């Protein structure tokens, strides 16, 4: 049973903060799975390859358009870092005021 205090369990996207419903959120791996396989065990424990964030489909799609998996694995492996990327920030500011299904 999900913990209601965990981010994303209230049906909100963790990037744009729009309420889209729990069933419409997707999981984004903060460390891309393709990169997790290449890392050593010690680094994987430190970076936790299983960590995910709940994103709406438009935000998730925008992340993968704006950033390659290499960039995501090297520089953008936290929610804070993703929010600070100019392309991601610009899209999220635009999407934030739109109802789900319009962005």
TILUM-569583 format. One line per field, with one value per residue (C-alpha): x negated, y, z negated. Coordinates in pm, 1 decimal. Example, Ala and Ser with C-alpha at 12.3 -4.5 7.8 and 13.67 -1.06 7.14 Angstrom:
2
u c(-1230.0  -1367.0) .
v c(-450.0  -106.0) .
w c(-780.0  -714.0) .
//
This chain:
103
u c(0.0  -151.1  -245.1  -45.3  -341.7  -565.7  -607.6  -394.6  -141.4  111.2  126.9  -92.5  -386.3  -704.4  -836.4  -540.5  -328.1  -12.1  242.9  292.4  397.9  189.6  272.4  135.9  -204.2  -511.2  -829.2  -1155.3  -1477.0  -1711.1  -2004.3  -1915.8  -1891.8  -2129.5  -2394.3  -2324.1  -2441.3  -2781.5  -2855.2  -3047.0  -2866.5  -3013.5  -2904.2  -2559.7  -2503.3  -2601.3  -2383.2  -2090.0  -1987.3  -1637.4  -1544.4  -1257.6  -1038.6  -673.3  -625.8  -336.1  -385.8  -458.0  -729.5  -881.7  -885.3  -1038.6  -1321.0  -1422.8  -1399.1  -1604.5  -1867.5  -2044.4  -2075.1  -2445.5  -2366.3  -2096.3  -2340.0  -2631.9  -2479.1  -2105.0  -2057.3  -1847.7  -1512.6  -1679.4  -1928.9  -1649.6  -1449.8  -1754.0  -1809.3  -1697.0  -1499.2  -1324.3  -1252.4  -1108.9  -879.2  -764.2  -681.2  -473.3  -302.5  -233.2  67.0  218.8  480.1  372.1  420.8  333.8  -45.0) .
v c(0.0  339.6  586.3  907.1  1112.5  991.7  1229.4  1135.5  933.8  1218.4  1204.0  1510.3  1530.2  1593.5  1837.6  2054.6  1983.5  1929.3  1686.6  1428.4  1123.3  838.1  613.5  870.6  920.0  752.4  654.9  819.1  648.5  918.5  701.4  562.8  184.8  163.8  338.9  147.1  -176.2  -21.1  109.9  -71.2  -198.7  63.1  351.5  198.1  179.5  543.5  659.0  417.4  310.0  217.8  572.4  700.6  1008.8  1029.1  1241.8  1320.3  1198.7  1544.5  1620.8  1273.8  1306.3  1654.5  1525.3  1269.1  1523.9  1784.6  1549.5  1237.2  932.2  1015.5  1364.4  1229.2  978.4  1220.0  1550.6  1521.3  1234.4  1426.5  1600.5  1930.6  1905.8  1826.7  2128.4  2352.5  2257.7  2558.4  2352.7  2150.8  2460.9  2651.2  2362.2  2309.2  2675.5  2660.6  2330.9  2418.0  2636.3  2397.6  2137.4  1777.7  1680.7  2027.4  2009.8) .
w c(0.0  95.1  -173.3  -121.9  -241.0  42.5  338.3  634.6  432.6  436.1  815.9  870.5  1109.4  913.3  1176.5  1279.9  969.1  1175.6  1034.8  1310.8  1110.5  978.0  1273.7  1523.1  1362.2  1509.5  1323.2  1429.6  1314.5  1185.6  1291.3  1636.3  1630.7  1927.2  1717.4  1397.5  1560.0  1637.4  1287.8  1016.1  709.3  475.8  696.9  748.0  372.9  342.8  634.8  582.8  934.7  819.8  725.4  935.0  945.6  1048.9  1361.3  1590.8  1948.4  2098.6  1839.8  1878.6  2257.1  2234.4  2011.4  2270.3  2553.0  2365.7  2220.0  2341.9  2115.7  2082.9  1954.9  1725.4  1575.0  1538.4  1435.5  1378.5  1134.9  882.3  896.6  802.1  1087.4  1334.3  1216.0  1265.3  1632.2  1846.2  2099.7  1831.5  1621.0  1917.8  2013.6  1654.0  1607.9  1926.4  1838.4  1474.1  1558.9  1811.7  1727.7  1782.1  2143.5  2274.0  2238.8) .
//
